[in-house]
C-alpha cells in the first residue's frame, strides 16, 4: 500500500508541474496579447483616426508595460512554484502585488473606455 501512496504523490506532483508549465505559457500569451494591444492602441488607432495622438500613445505604452510585466512576472511565478514544489509547500502570490496589478488594470480599463467614448 505504501508504494501506491508514493505513486499517487508522484502523479500529483507531475500534474502540478505540468499545470505550472501551462500557467507560465498563459502568462506569456497574456503578455503578448497586451503587447499587441499596445501597438494597436498606441500606433494604429491614432494613425487611422482623426484623434489627438498623445492619449493613445500613453495608453498604448501602459498596455506595453502590462505585457512586459506579465511575461517577467510569469517567469518569476513559475520559478517560485517550482521551488515550493521542491520543498513540498505552496507559493502564494503577494497580495499587495495582486492589488497593485488589479488597480493598474482597472485604471487602464477606465482610460480605454474614456478614450473610446470621447472620440466616438
C-alpha positions as CSV (number, residue, x, y, z in Angstrom):
1,X,0.0,0.0,0.0
2,X,2.9,2.4,0.7
3,X,4.0,2.1,-3.0
4,X,0.6,3.2,-4.1
5,X,0.7,6.3,-1.9
6,X,4.1,7.2,-3.3
7,X,2.8,6.7,-6.9
8,X,-0.2,9.0,-6.2
9,X,2.1,11.7,-4.7
10,X,4.4,11.4,-7.7
11,X,1.4,11.6,-10.1
12,X,0.0,14.6,-8.3
13,X,3.4,16.4,-8.3
14,X,3.8,15.6,-12.1
15,X,0.3,17.1,-12.8
16,X,1.1,20.1,-10.7
17,X,4.3,20.7,-12.5
18,X,2.6,20.4,-15.9
19,X,-0.2,22.8,-14.7
20,X,2.6,25.2,-13.6
21,X,4.1,25.0,-17.1
22,X,0.7,25.7,-18.7
23,X,0.2,28.7,-16.4
24,X,3.6,30.0,-17.4
25,X,2.6,29.8,-21.0
26,X,-0.7,31.6,-20.2
27,X,1.4,34.4,-18.7
28,X,3.3,34.6,-22.0
29,X,0.1,34.6,-24.1
30,X,-1.4,37.3,-21.9
31,X,1.8,39.4,-22.1
32,X,2.0,39.0,-25.9
33,X,-1.7,40.0,-26.2
34,X,-1.1,43.1,-24.2
35,X,1.9,44.0,-26.4
36,X,-0.3,43.6,-29.5
37,X,-3.0,45.8,-27.9
38,X,-0.2,48.3,-27.2
39,X,0.8,48.6,-30.8
40,X,-2.9,48.7,-31.9
41,X,-3.9,51.3,-29.4
42,X,-0.8,53.4,-29.3
43,X,0.1,53.4,-33.0
44,X,-2.6,52.0,-35.3
45,X,-5.7,53.8,-33.9
46,X,-4.1,57.3,-33.9
47,X,-2.7,56.6,-37.4
48,X,-6.0,55.7,-39.0
49,X,-8.3,58.0,-37.0
50,X,-8.6,61.7,-36.6
51,X,-7.8,61.8,-32.8
52,X,-5.3,63.5,-30.6
53,X,-2.4,61.2,-30.6
54,X,-0.8,61.6,-27.1
55,X,-3.6,60.0,-25.0
56,X,-3.5,56.9,-27.2
57,X,0.3,56.8,-27.1
58,X,0.2,56.9,-23.3
59,X,-2.5,54.2,-23.1
60,X,-0.5,52.1,-25.6
61,X,2.6,52.5,-23.6
62,X,0.7,51.4,-20.5
63,X,-0.5,48.3,-22.3
64,X,3.1,47.6,-23.3
65,X,4.1,47.9,-19.7
66,X,1.4,45.4,-18.7
67,X,2.6,43.0,-21.3
68,X,6.2,43.2,-20.4
69,X,5.3,42.9,-16.7
70,X,3.2,39.8,-17.3
71,X,6.0,38.0,-19.2
72,X,8.5,38.8,-16.5
73,X,6.2,38.0,-13.6
74,X,5.1,34.8,-15.3
75,X,8.8,33.6,-15.1
76,X,9.1,34.7,-11.5
77,X,5.9,32.8,-10.6
78,X,6.9,29.7,-12.5
79,X,10.2,29.6,-10.6
80,X,8.5,30.3,-7.2
81,X,6.0,27.5,-7.7
82,X,8.8,25.1,-8.8
83,X,10.8,25.9,-5.7
84,X,7.7,25.5,-3.5
85,X,7.0,22.1,-5.1
86,X,10.6,21.0,-4.4
87,X,10.0,21.9,-0.7
88,X,6.5,20.4,-0.6
89,X,4.9,23.8,0.1
90,X,2.7,26.3,-1.7
91,X,3.8,29.6,-3.2
92,X,1.1,32.2,-2.7
93,X,1.3,35.4,-4.9
94,X,2.0,38.6,-3.0
95,X,-1.3,40.1,-2.0
96,X,0.0,43.7,-2.4
97,X,1.3,43.0,-5.9
98,X,-2.1,41.4,-6.9
99,X,-3.9,44.5,-5.6
100,X,-1.5,46.9,-7.4
101,X,-1.8,45.0,-10.7
102,X,-5.6,44.9,-10.4
103,X,-5.7,48.7,-9.6
104,X,-3.5,49.4,-12.6
105,X,-5.6,47.2,-14.8
106,X,-8.8,48.9,-13.7
107,X,-7.3,52.3,-14.3
108,X,-6.1,51.3,-17.7
109,X,-9.6,49.9,-18.5
110,X,-11.2,53.2,-17.4
111,X,-8.8,55.2,-19.5
112,X,-9.6,53.0,-22.5
113,X,-13.3,53.4,-22.0
114,X,-12.9,57.2,-21.7
115,X,-10.9,57.4,-24.9
116,X,-13.3,55.3,-26.8
117,X,-16.3,57.3,-25.6
118,X,-14.8,60.7,-26.0
119,X,-13.6,60.1,-29.6
120,X,-16.8,58.5,-31.0
